[in-house]
């Protein structure tokens, strides 16, 4: 303490003793739980949901358009590039997900899919449920519960 006081006296300015200003958004940002996501993270989650849905919906489609959509999603998942904010690795990092684990699960799922009989596409239901009344909460729906209207 004594040495710090001497340094302040030696510099001749009291700038080091000025109180640090903290904005309310900076203070309360640390107090929020995991139930709320920032708008950027909600957008990243929506991008990830759309990519998983596209990947699952067009996994065995024979149409040119469907194959193109599937290969774009597959390339996005396979990319290890994290230079831009909406790269797969960056999205997983921002959402606290393990990119390699998710990628391996998608590849395993893809390899188990049976070959299609016709040009039908599957309807994919996401395991995410947005909680009514709060735009910021995303939770998993417990298995066995029915949807409410």
Secondary structure, DSSP 8 states (H G I E B T S, - for coil): -HHHHHHHHHH---GGGS-----HHHHHHTT--TT---HHHHHHHHHHHHHHHHHHHTTT--SHHHHHHHHHHHHHHH----SSTTSHHHHHHHHT--HHHHHHHHHHHHHH----SSS-------SEEE-TT-TT-EEE--TT-----
